[in-house]
Amino acid sequence: MRKSYSGEFKAKVVLEILKEEKTISQIASEYGIHPNQLLKWKKEAIRSLAEVLEDGRR
């Protein structure tokens, strides 16, 4: 069975990754999530950031 994580949880973890106070491996171990999954979340968050900040006054 696959685990499902809320967007709020993913955002919390990605923000922790972006702070760079701990390694990906440390964070993965802390939350019990595979490091590759965390890297996917980070990549997705950074890709989506441009859309969130897009100026919609066109």
Summary of the structure (lengths in Angstrom):
residues: 58
radius of gyration: 13.2
end to end distance: 44.5
largest distance: 44.5
contacts: 109
relative contact order: 0.13
helix: 69%
strand: 0%
